[in-house]
């Protein structure tokens, strides 16, 4: 018998030795999971829960007087995310390939709803849906939809053996698929998410074997688009101010440059081993805004020091390394493209988040994968882990 995800589950009934035999069998799902990837993602999530707790336990205006409020909510988000990962592995990336039209339509509807009265502005970004006390950021799910949809289109004829590489017409269709939700997200405007989506598209095209002319053309179009966006005044004033503060760190240190200045102070004060969890002066003094979300890395730098912050980088590196290995070892182009899109997403978003905390990247309002507080972001990254695990689980068993 074959499970919903496409992997064999036959022959492992009680007569074969019970639960241990099923788990230890060579072709069992448990044996074929990428455990370094799993443990690294879990470790990052646990560290993130502690950092979020440290950043919020004294913020009575946020936690309504309950110092454990954010710890409980963040832990619940991790639990839901893990459950979504398990469900994704069970369904399988190949099953989700067939559901792309439905997922795409749902994603477009959700981002469109943000532009209606149901949309809400949180932390300066009008990118949220608030329904009955539940807040969602639909652009996080758009990232997954773009990866799955472009992979489906680019790999279809290659995996069928009809082509060695996707042709120009297929590439154009896949780009049109991605442009619509990206344009809607840009209208919010949520520039940070659009930046991540652009990098995802580039990573997907590189992995697909598409002509380099498409890559160079997109880079040129991106540069021209950035100039056009600035000239047309699409960006909100706070976004323009963020870029101005990045270009000139001394610009208005008590205003637009306040976040990044305080973030650098927090990280720099941590030294080698840090002040200790819950003992950071910048964190307990609440000097760094949005420290539980966009600037969570400053808590690690101040309270865990170079060693603790370095551990986060190492764990993120392990996640990317295992994802690269999964992309390389799969025998189908579809799986390779999906893994490559996730790699591009995680790598750029982590670099941008940590970079803006250290002042080497402009502030773009992006969470640190697995670490920052935020339900939608946590759900999306764990679904991505589920896709990676599915690609590994469903690869053919070598002799």
MIRORO-786444 format. One record per residue (C-alpha): residue number from 1; residue in three letters; x, y, z. Coordinates in Angstrom, 2 decimals, padded with zeros to 5 digits. Layout:
! residues N
+-----+---------+---------+---------+---------+
: num : residuo :       X :       Y :       Z :
+-----+---------+---------+---------+---------+
: NUM :     ALA :       X :       Y :       Z :
...
+-----+---------+---------+---------+---------+
***
This chain:
! residues 399
+-----+---------+---------+---------+---------+
: num : residuo :       X :       Y :       Z :
+-----+---------+---------+---------+---------+
:   1 :     UNK :  000.00 :  000.00 :  000.00 :
:   2 :     UNK :  001.18 :  003.53 : -000.69 :
:   3 :     UNK :  000.58 :  006.49 :  001.62 :
:   4 :     UNK : -000.78 :  009.87 :  000.58 :
:   5 :     UNK :  002.73 :  011.23 :  000.18 :
:   6 :     UNK :  003.73 :  008.50 : -002.27 :
:   7 :     UNK :  006.12 :  006.48 : -000.05 :
:   8 :     UNK :  005.63 :  002.78 :  000.57 :
:   9 :     UNK :  004.09 :  001.72 :  003.85 :
:  10 :     UNK :  003.40 : -001.90 :  002.91 :
:  11 :     UNK :  004.76 : -004.87 :  004.78 :
:  12 :     UNK :  005.23 : -003.19 :  008.14 :
:  13 :     UNK :  002.32 : -004.59 :  010.13 :
:  14 :     UNK :  002.61 : -006.11 :  013.60 :
:  15 :     UNK :  003.78 : -009.39 :  012.08 :
:  16 :     UNK :  007.05 : -007.71 :  011.06 :
:  17 :     UNK :  008.20 : -007.03 :  014.63 :
:  18 :     UNK :  006.05 : -004.18 :  015.85 :
:  19 :     UNK :  006.76 : -000.45 :  016.16 :
:  20 :     UNK :  010.57 : -000.69 :  016.46 :
:  21 :     UNK :  010.83 : -002.78 :  013.31 :
:  22 :     UNK :  008.68 : -000.30 :  011.41 :
:  23 :     UNK :  010.76 :  002.66 :  012.61 :
:  24 :     UNK :  014.13 :  000.99 :  012.02 :
:  25 :     UNK :  013.31 : -000.57 :  008.65 :
:  26 :     UNK :  015.62 :  000.67 :  005.91 :
:  27 :     UNK :  012.84 :  002.24 :  003.87 :
:  28 :     UNK :  010.83 :  003.61 :  006.81 :
:  29 :     UNK :  009.91 :  007.28 :  006.88 :
:  30 :     UNK :  011.71 :  007.80 :  010.21 :
:  31 :     UNK :  014.98 :  006.42 :  008.86 :
:  32 :     UNK :  014.80 :  008.52 :  005.72 :
:  33 :     UNK :  014.08 :  011.85 :  007.38 :
:  34 :     UNK :  016.94 :  014.35 :  007.48 :
:  35 :     UNK :  017.52 :  014.45 :  011.23 :
:  36 :     UNK :  020.30 :  017.11 :  011.25 :
:  37 :     UNK :  017.86 :  019.41 :  009.47 :
:  38 :     UNK :  015.10 :  018.55 :  011.93 :
:  39 :     UNK :  017.21 :  019.01 :  015.05 :
:  40 :     UNK :  018.73 :  022.29 :  013.80 :
:  41 :     UNK :  015.30 :  023.76 :  013.02 :
:  42 :     UNK :  013.99 :  022.64 :  016.44 :
:  43 :     UNK :  017.05 :  024.04 :  018.22 :
:  44 :     UNK :  016.59 :  027.40 :  016.49 :
:  45 :     UNK :  012.92 :  027.43 :  017.48 :
:  46 :     UNK :  013.72 :  026.65 :  021.14 :
:  47 :     UNK :  016.42 :  029.32 :  021.26 :
:  48 :     UNK :  013.98 :  031.73 :  019.65 :
:  49 :     UNK :  011.36 :  030.97 :  022.31 :
:  50 :     UNK :  013.84 :  031.86 :  025.06 :
:  51 :     UNK :  014.90 :  035.06 :  023.30 :
:  52 :     UNK :  011.29 :  036.10 :  022.69 :
:  53 :     UNK :  010.54 :  035.45 :  026.37 :
:  54 :     UNK :  013.49 :  037.59 :  027.44 :
:  55 :     UNK :  012.46 :  040.42 :  025.10 :
:  56 :     UNK :  008.81 :  040.49 :  026.22 :
:  57 :     UNK :  008.58 :  039.35 :  029.86 :
:  58 :     UNK :  008.94 :  042.95 :  031.10 :
:  59 :     UNK :  006.84 :  044.58 :  028.37 :
:  60 :     UNK :  003.58 :  045.03 :  030.27 :
:  61 :     UNK :  002.10 :  047.10 :  027.44 :
:  62 :     UNK :  002.47 :  044.01 :  025.22 :
:  63 :     UNK :  001.90 :  041.06 :  027.54 :
:  64 :     UNK : -000.98 :  042.51 :  029.60 :
:  65 :     UNK :  000.92 :  041.86 :  032.81 :
:  66 :     UNK :  001.64 :  038.19 :  032.09 :
:  67 :     UNK :  005.41 :  037.68 :  031.69 :
:  68 :     UNK :  004.83 :  034.21 :  030.18 :
:  69 :     UNK :  002.32 :  035.40 :  027.57 :
:  70 :     UNK :  004.65 :  035.54 :  024.57 :
:  71 :     UNK :  006.53 :  032.41 :  025.62 :
:  72 :     UNK :  003.28 :  030.45 :  025.64 :
:  73 :     UNK :  002.05 :  031.90 :  022.34 :
:  74 :     UNK :  005.42 :  031.40 :  020.66 :
:  75 :     UNK :  005.61 :  027.79 :  021.89 :
:  76 :     UNK :  002.09 :  027.22 :  020.55 :
:  77 :     UNK :  003.17 :  028.63 :  017.18 :
:  78 :     UNK :  006.10 :  026.23 :  017.12 :
:  79 :     UNK :  003.78 :  023.33 :  017.92 :
:  80 :     UNK :  001.36 :  024.25 :  015.15 :
:  81 :     UNK :  004.26 :  024.76 :  012.74 :
:  82 :     UNK :  005.66 :  021.33 :  013.60 :
:  83 :     UNK :  002.23 :  019.77 :  013.03 :
:  84 :     UNK :  002.04 :  021.48 :  009.62 :
:  85 :     UNK :  005.48 :  020.07 :  008.81 :
:  86 :     UNK :  004.28 :  016.54 :  009.66 :
:  87 :     UNK :  001.16 :  017.04 :  007.54 :
:  88 :     UNK :  003.29 :  018.29 :  004.63 :
:  89 :     UNK :  005.53 :  015.21 :  004.80 :
:  90 :     UNK :  002.46 :  012.97 :  004.94 :
:  91 :     UNK :  000.86 :  014.66 :  001.94 :
:  92 :     UNK :  004.11 :  014.88 :  000.04 :
:  93 :     UNK :  005.50 :  017.52 : -002.28 :
:  94 :     UNK :  004.23 :  015.55 : -005.28 :
:  95 :     UNK :  000.65 :  015.64 : -003.99 :
:  96 :     UNK :  000.96 :  019.38 : -003.37 :
:  97 :     UNK :  002.18 :  019.75 : -006.94 :
:  98 :     UNK : -001.30 :  018.84 : -008.10 :
:  99 :     UNK : -002.88 :  021.26 : -005.65 :
: 100 :     UNK : -000.94 :  024.30 : -006.94 :
: 101 :     UNK : -003.94 :  025.89 : -008.75 :
: 102 :     UNK : -006.01 :  025.81 : -005.56 :
: 103 :     UNK : -003.12 :  027.07 : -003.41 :
: 104 :     UNK : -002.40 :  029.84 : -005.91 :
: 105 :     UNK : -006.00 :  031.03 : -006.01 :
: 106 :     UNK : -006.20 :  031.00 : -002.22 :
: 107 :     UNK : -002.94 :  032.95 : -001.89 :
: 108 :     UNK : -004.08 :  035.62 : -004.35 :
: 109 :     UNK : -007.43 :  036.00 : -002.57 :
: 110 :     UNK : -005.73 :  036.35 :  000.82 :
: 111 :     UNK : -003.29 :  039.04 : -000.30 :
: 112 :     UNK : -006.13 :  040.88 : -002.04 :
: 113 :     UNK : -008.12 :  040.85 :  001.21 :
: 114 :     UNK : -005.27 :  042.77 :  002.85 :
: 115 :     UNK : -006.18 :  045.69 :  000.58 :
: 116 :     UNK : -009.78 :  045.64 :  001.88 :
: 117 :     UNK : -011.04 :  046.89 :  005.27 :
: 118 :     UNK : -010.03 :  043.48 :  006.68 :
: 119 :     UNK : -006.40 :  044.50 :  006.24 :
: 120 :     UNK : -004.50 :  045.89 :  009.21 :
: 121 :     UNK : -001.29 :  047.82 :  009.79 :
: 122 :     UNK :  001.12 :  046.24 :  012.28 :
: 123 :     UNK :  004.58 :  047.65 :  012.99 :
: 124 :     UNK :  004.17 :  050.15 :  010.17 :
: 125 :     UNK :  003.36 :  047.55 :  007.50 :
: 126 :     UNK : -000.14 :  047.22 :  006.04 :
: 127 :     UNK :  000.39 :  043.52 :  005.31 :
: 128 :     UNK : -001.89 :  041.74 :  007.75 :
: 129 :     UNK : -005.36 :  040.23 :  007.91 :
: 130 :     UNK : -007.09 :  040.44 :  011.28 :
: 131 :     UNK : -010.18 :  038.24 :  011.55 :
: 132 :     UNK : -011.76 :  037.62 :  014.94 :
: 133 :     UNK : -008.57 :  038.32 :  016.85 :
: 134 :     UNK : -006.50 :  036.09 :  014.53 :
: 135 :     UNK : -003.78 :  037.91 :  012.59 :
: 136 :     UNK : -002.21 :  036.46 :  009.45 :
: 137 :     UNK :  000.42 :  037.75 :  007.05 :
: 138 :     UNK : -000.61 :  036.16 :  003.72 :
: 139 :     UNK :  002.63 :  037.12 :  001.96 :
: 140 :     UNK :  004.40 :  034.38 :  003.94 :
: 141 :     UNK :  002.24 :  031.74 :  002.24 :
: 142 :     UNK :  002.76 :  033.40 : -001.14 :
: 143 :     UNK :  006.45 :  032.48 : -000.89 :
: 144 :     UNK :  005.54 :  028.79 : -000.71 :
: 145 :     UNK :  003.01 :  029.09 : -003.54 :
: 146 :     UNK :  005.53 :  030.76 : -005.85 :
: 147 :     UNK :  008.09 :  028.02 : -005.17 :
: 148 :     UNK :  005.65 :  025.16 : -005.79 :
: 149 :     UNK :  003.99 :  026.77 : -008.81 :
: 150 :     UNK :  007.17 :  027.78 : -010.63 :
: 151 :     UNK :  008.73 :  024.38 : -009.88 :
: 152 :     UNK :  005.67 :  022.61 : -011.29 :
: 153 :     UNK :  005.76 :  024.62 : -014.52 :
: 154 :     UNK :  009.52 :  024.62 : -015.08 :
: 155 :     UNK :  010.02 :  020.92 : -014.34 :
: 156 :     UNK :  006.97 :  019.42 : -016.06 :
: 157 :     UNK :  008.45 :  018.68 : -019.48 :
: 158 :     UNK :  011.96 :  018.09 : -018.17 :
: 159 :     UNK :  010.88 :  015.41 : -015.68 :
: 160 :     UNK :  008.74 :  013.86 : -018.43 :
: 161 :     UNK :  011.85 :  013.53 : -020.60 :
: 162 :     UNK :  010.64 :  015.88 : -023.33 :
: 163 :     UNK :  013.28 :  018.56 : -022.70 :
: 164 :     UNK :  016.69 :  018.93 : -021.11 :
: 165 :     UNK :  015.95 :  022.46 : -019.89 :
: 166 :     UNK :  012.79 :  024.60 : -019.70 :
: 167 :     UNK :  012.25 :  026.60 : -022.90 :
: 168 :     UNK :  011.70 :  030.34 : -023.10 :
: 169 :     UNK :  007.93 :  030.03 : -023.30 :
: 170 :     UNK :  007.81 :  027.93 : -020.12 :
: 171 :     UNK :  010.05 :  030.38 : -018.27 :
: 172 :     UNK :  007.85 :  033.29 : -019.34 :
: 173 :     UNK :  004.72 :  031.51 : -018.10 :
: 174 :     UNK :  006.34 :  030.74 : -014.75 :
: 175 :     UNK :  007.36 :  034.37 : -014.31 :
: 176 :     UNK :  003.84 :  035.54 : -015.11 :
: 177 :     UNK :  002.61 :  033.10 : -012.45 :
: 178 :     UNK :  004.84 :  034.78 : -009.85 :
: 179 :     UNK :  004.31 :  038.40 : -010.89 :
: 180 :     UNK :  000.61 :  038.71 : -009.97 :
: 181 :     UNK :  000.85 :  037.96 : -006.22 :
: 182 :     UNK :  004.14 :  039.89 : -006.02 :
: 183 :     UNK :  002.50 :  042.95 : -007.56 :
: 184 :     UNK : -000.36 :  042.77 : -005.05 :
: 185 :     UNK :  002.08 :  042.47 : -002.14 :
: 186 :     UNK :  003.97 :  045.48 : -003.51 :
: 187 :     UNK :  000.72 :  047.49 : -003.47 :
: 188 :     UNK :  000.42 :  047.05 :  000.32 :
: 189 :     UNK :  003.37 :  047.99 :  000.20 :
: 190 :     UNK :  005.41 :  045.17 :  001.77 :
: 191 :     UNK :  008.83 :  045.77 :  000.24 :
: 192 :     UNK :  010.64 :  043.28 :  002.47 :
: 193 :     UNK :  008.48 :  040.35 :  001.36 :
: 194 :     UNK :  008.79 :  041.37 : -002.29 :
: 195 :     UNK :  012.59 :  041.40 : -001.93 :
: 196 :     UNK :  012.47 :  037.82 : -000.63 :
: 197 :     UNK :  010.16 :  036.75 : -003.47 :
: 198 :     UNK :  012.48 :  038.23 : -006.07 :
: 199 :     UNK :  015.40 :  036.25 : -004.63 :
: 200 :     UNK :  013.22 :  033.11 : -004.59 :
: 201 :     UNK :  012.39 :  033.59 : -008.28 :
: 202 :     UNK :  016.08 :  033.99 : -009.14 :
: 203 :     UNK :  016.99 :  030.88 : -007.13 :
: 204 :     UNK :  014.25 :  028.85 : -008.80 :
: 205 :     UNK :  015.34 :  029.90 : -012.29 :
: 206 :     UNK :  019.00 :  029.13 : -011.57 :
: 207 :     UNK :  018.11 :  025.65 : -010.31 :
: 208 :     UNK :  015.83 :  024.95 : -013.28 :
: 209 :     UNK :  018.60 :  025.35 : -015.84 :
: 210 :     UNK :  016.85 :  028.26 : -017.56 :
: 211 :     UNK :  018.92 :  030.36 : -019.95 :
: 212 :     UNK :  021.26 :  032.85 : -018.27 :
: 213 :     UNK :  019.69 :  035.54 : -020.42 :
: 214 :     UNK :  016.61 :  035.32 : -018.21 :
: 215 :     UNK :  018.70 :  035.79 : -015.07 :
: 216 :     UNK :  020.55 :  038.79 : -016.49 :
: 217 :     UNK :  017.33 :  040.23 : -017.86 :
: 218 :     UNK :  015.60 :  039.94 : -014.49 :
: 219 :     UNK :  018.52 :  041.58 : -012.70 :
: 220 :     UNK :  018.36 :  044.47 : -015.15 :
: 221 :     UNK :  014.59 :  044.70 : -014.82 :
: 222 :     UNK :  014.91 :  044.66 : -011.04 :
: 223 :     UNK :  017.33 :  047.58 : -011.09 :
: 224 :     UNK :  015.08 :  049.53 : -013.44 :
: 225 :     UNK :  012.04 :  048.66 : -011.31 :
: 226 :     UNK :  013.73 :  049.95 : -008.17 :
: 227 :     UNK :  014.41 :  053.29 : -009.86 :
: 228 :     UNK :  010.82 :  053.42 : -011.14 :
: 229 :     UNK :  009.36 :  052.63 : -007.72 :
: 230 :     UNK :  011.39 :  055.43 : -006.16 :
: 231 :     UNK :  010.43 :  057.87 : -008.93 :
: 232 :     UNK :  006.71 :  057.09 : -008.73 :
: 233 :     UNK :  006.58 :  057.38 : -004.94 :
: 234 :     UNK :  005.17 :  053.89 : -004.43 :
: 235 :     UNK :  006.98 :  053.46 : -001.14 :
: 236 :     UNK :  005.62 :  054.86 :  002.09 :
: 237 :     UNK :  007.56 :  057.59 :  003.87 :
: 238 :     UNK :  008.74 :  055.24 :  006.64 :
: 239 :     UNK :  010.27 :  052.89 :  004.04 :
: 240 :     UNK :  012.11 :  055.75 :  002.35 :
: 241 :     UNK :  013.39 :  056.88 :  005.75 :
: 242 :     UNK :  014.73 :  053.38 :  006.44 :
: 243 :     UNK :  016.86 :  053.47 :  003.31 :
: 244 :     UNK :  018.01 :  056.99 :  004.14 :
: 245 :     UNK :  019.08 :  055.84 :  007.61 :
: 246 :     UNK :  020.95 :  052.90 :  006.10 :
: 247 :     UNK :  022.79 :  055.15 :  003.67 :
: 248 :     UNK :  023.68 :  057.58 :  006.47 :
: 249 :     UNK :  023.77 :  055.89 :  009.92 :
: 250 :     UNK :  024.25 :  059.28 :  011.61 :
: 251 :     UNK :  021.04 :  060.64 :  010.12 :
: 252 :     UNK :  018.55 :  061.52 :  012.88 :
: 253 :     UNK :  019.86 :  059.03 :  015.53 :
: 254 :     UNK :  016.87 :  059.82 :  017.75 :
: 255 :     UNK :  014.40 :  059.32 :  014.89 :
: 256 :     UNK :  014.72 :  057.15 :  011.77 :
: 257 :     UNK :  018.16 :  055.89 :  012.79 :
: 258 :     UNK :  017.14 :  055.01 :  016.35 :
: 259 :     UNK :  016.38 :  051.32 :  015.74 :
: 260 :     UNK :  019.64 :  050.45 :  014.06 :
: 261 :     UNK :  021.74 :  052.52 :  016.48 :
: 262 :     UNK :  020.22 :  050.80 :  019.51 :
: 263 :     UNK :  020.53 :  047.41 :  017.80 :
: 264 :     UNK :  024.26 :  047.88 :  017.25 :
: 265 :     UNK :  024.72 :  049.01 :  020.84 :
: 266 :     UNK :  022.91 :  045.91 :  022.12 :
: 267 :     UNK :  024.93 :  043.49 :  019.99 :
: 268 :     UNK :  028.22 :  045.24 :  020.69 :
: 269 :     UNK :  027.69 :  045.20 :  024.46 :
: 270 :     UNK :  027.37 :  041.41 :  024.56 :
: 271 :     UNK :  031.08 :  040.70 :  024.15 :
: 272 :     UNK :  032.22 :  037.09 :  023.89 :
: 273 :     UNK :  029.81 :  035.35 :  026.25 :
: 274 :     UNK :  027.05 :  037.94 :  026.71 :
: 275 :     UNK :  025.40 :  039.36 :  029.82 :
: 276 :     UNK :  023.39 :  036.19 :  030.38 :
: 277 :     UNK :  019.79 :  035.38 :  029.51 :
: 278 :     UNK :  017.37 :  037.98 :  030.98 :
: 279 :     UNK :  020.31 :  040.21 :  032.02 :
: 280 :     UNK :  020.83 :  042.41 :  028.96 :
: 281 :     UNK :  020.59 :  046.10 :  029.85 :
: 282 :     UNK :  019.36 :  047.13 :  026.38 :
: 283 :     UNK :  016.77 :  044.35 :  026.41 :
: 284 :     UNK :  015.47 :  044.80 :  029.95 :
: 285 :     UNK :  015.55 :  048.57 :  029.44 :
: 286 :     UNK :  013.42 :  048.16 :  026.29 :
: 287 :     UNK :  015.69 :  050.37 :  024.20 :
: 288 :     UNK :  015.40 :  048.32 :  021.01 :
: 289 :     UNK :  011.95 :  048.48 :  019.34 :
: 290 :     UNK :  010.31 :  045.31 :  017.96 :
: 291 :     UNK :  012.97 :  043.22 :  019.67 :
: 292 :     UNK :  010.84 :  040.07 :  019.75 :
: 293 :     UNK :  010.29 :  040.15 :  015.97 :
: 294 :     UNK :  012.52 :  042.02 :  013.51 :
: 295 :     UNK :  015.37 :  042.65 :  015.96 :
: 296 :     UNK :  015.42 :  039.34 :  017.83 :
: 297 :     UNK :  019.10 :  038.87 :  016.92 :
: 298 :     UNK :  019.98 :  041.81 :  019.18 :
: 299 :     UNK :  018.77 :  039.82 :  022.20 :
: 300 :     UNK :  021.06 :  036.96 :  021.21 :
: 301 :     UNK :  024.01 :  039.31 :  020.68 :
: 302 :     UNK :  023.56 :  041.09 :  024.01 :
: 303 :     UNK :  022.56 :  038.23 :  026.30 :
: 304 :     UNK :  024.30 :  035.24 :  024.68 :
: 305 :     UNK :  027.26 :  037.11 :  023.24 :
: 306 :     UNK :  029.38 :  036.19 :  020.25 :
: 307 :     UNK :  029.22 :  032.51 :  021.20 :
: 308 :     UNK :  025.40 :  032.37 :  021.39 :
: 309 :     UNK :  024.86 :  034.50 :  018.31 :
: 310 :     UNK :  027.44 :  032.37 :  016.50 :
: 311 :     UNK :  025.51 :  029.24 :  017.47 :
: 312 :     UNK :  022.42 :  030.64 :  015.76 :
: 313 :     UNK :  024.48 :  031.24 :  012.61 :
: 314 :     UNK :  025.87 :  027.69 :  012.76 :
: 315 :     UNK :  022.39 :  026.19 :  013.12 :
: 316 :     UNK :  021.10 :  028.27 :  010.21 :
: 317 :     UNK :  024.13 :  027.08 :  008.24 :
: 318 :     UNK :  023.25 :  023.45 :  009.00 :
: 319 :     UNK :  019.68 :  024.01 :  007.79 :
: 320 :     UNK :  020.98 :  025.48 :  004.52 :
: 321 :     UNK :  023.63 :  022.76 :  004.14 :
: 322 :     UNK :  021.10 :  019.95 :  004.55 :
: 323 :     UNK :  018.70 :  021.71 :  002.16 :
: 324 :     UNK :  021.49 :  021.95 : -000.43 :
: 325 :     UNK :  022.22 :  018.26 :  000.01 :
: 326 :     UNK :  018.56 :  017.37 : -000.47 :
: 327 :     UNK :  018.44 :  019.52 : -003.63 :
: 328 :     UNK :  021.55 :  017.83 : -004.99 :
: 329 :     UNK :  020.54 :  014.24 : -004.24 :
: 330 :     UNK :  016.97 :  014.23 : -005.55 :
: 331 :     UNK :  016.56 :  012.66 : -008.98 :
: 332 :     UNK :  013.69 :  014.89 : -010.18 :
: 333 :     UNK :  014.02 :  018.49 : -011.32 :
: 334 :     UNK :  010.79 :  019.41 : -009.52 :
: 335 :     UNK :  012.27 :  018.46 : -006.14 :
: 336 :     UNK :  015.53 :  020.24 : -006.93 :
: 337 :     UNK :  013.72 :  023.47 : -007.81 :
: 338 :     UNK :  011.51 :  023.37 : -004.69 :
: 339 :     UNK :  014.55 :  022.85 : -002.46 :
: 340 :     UNK :  016.47 :  025.61 : -004.26 :
: 341 :     UNK :  013.61 :  028.06 : -003.77 :
: 342 :     UNK :  013.55 :  027.31 : -000.05 :
: 343 :     UNK :  017.34 :  027.72 :  000.18 :
: 344 :     UNK :  017.15 :  031.13 : -001.52 :
: 345 :     UNK :  014.31 :  032.16 :  000.81 :
: 346 :     UNK :  015.98 :  031.11 :  004.06 :
: 347 :     UNK :  019.45 :  032.36 :  003.10 :
: 348 :     UNK :  018.39 :  035.83 :  001.98 :
: 349 :     UNK :  015.88 :  036.39 :  004.77 :
: 350 :     UNK :  018.38 :  035.35 :  007.46 :
: 351 :     UNK :  021.09 :  037.52 :  005.91 :
: 352 :     UNK :  018.75 :  040.52 :  005.67 :
: 353 :     UNK :  017.44 :  040.14 :  009.23 :
: 354 :     UNK :  020.85 :  039.74 :  010.84 :
: 355 :     UNK :  022.36 :  042.34 :  008.52 :
: 356 :     UNK :  019.82 :  045.02 :  009.45 :
: 357 :     UNK :  020.43 :  044.33 :  013.15 :
: 358 :     UNK :  024.15 :  044.88 :  012.58 :
: 359 :     UNK :  023.66 :  047.92 :  010.34 :
: 360 :     UNK :  025.00 :  046.36 :  007.13 :
: 361 :     UNK :  021.56 :  046.02 :  005.49 :
: 362 :     UNK :  018.58 :  048.40 :  005.38 :
: 363 :     UNK :  015.69 :  047.73 :  007.77 :
: 364 :     UNK :  013.10 :  045.75 :  005.82 :
: 365 :     UNK :  010.81 :  044.28 :  008.49 :
: 366 :     UNK :  011.71 :  040.62 :  007.89 :
: 367 :     UNK :  011.69 :  038.01 :  010.69 :
: 368 :     UNK :  014.61 :  035.69 :  011.41 :
: 369 :     UNK :  013.50 :  032.20 :  010.26 :
: 370 :     UNK :  012.56 :  029.89 :  013.18 :
: 371 :     UNK :  013.65 :  032.47 :  015.76 :
: 372 :     UNK :  011.50 :  035.61 :  015.55 :
: 373 :     UNK :  008.05 :  035.80 :  017.10 :
: 374 :     UNK :  005.22 :  035.53 :  014.59 :
: 375 :     UNK :  002.73 :  032.79 :  013.89 :
: 376 :     UNK :  002.44 :  033.06 :  010.09 :
: 377 :     UNK :  006.19 :  033.17 :  009.63 :
: 378 :     UNK :  006.68 :  030.17 :  011.92 :
: 379 :     UNK :  004.00 :  028.19 :  010.08 :
: 380 :     UNK :  005.54 :  028.98 :  006.68 :
: 381 :     UNK :  009.13 :  028.00 :  007.55 :
: 382 :     UNK :  008.02 :  024.71 :  009.10 :
: 383 :     UNK :  005.91 :  023.92 :  006.03 :
: 384 :     UNK :  009.09 :  024.56 :  004.02 :
: 385 :     UNK :  010.96 :  022.08 :  006.24 :
: 386 :     UNK :  008.16 :  019.60 :  005.55 :
: 387 :     UNK :  008.66 :  020.07 :  001.81 :
: 388 :     UNK :  012.41 :  019.44 :  002.18 :
: 389 :     UNK :  011.77 :  016.32 :  004.25 :
: 390 :     UNK :  009.22 :  015.09 :  001.72 :
: 391 :     UNK :  011.73 :  015.45 : -001.10 :
: 392 :     UNK :  014.22 :  013.39 :  000.89 :
: 393 :     UNK :  011.69 :  010.77 :  002.00 :
: 394 :     UNK :  010.26 :  010.23 : -001.47 :
: 395 :     UNK :  013.54 :  009.87 : -003.33 :
: 396 :     UNK :  014.15 :  006.37 : -004.73 :
: 397 :     UNK :  015.91 :  003.93 : -002.36 :
: 398 :     UNK :  019.35 :  003.02 : -003.63 :
: 399 :     UNK :  020.19 : -000.64 : -003.96 :
+-----+---------+---------+---------+---------+
***
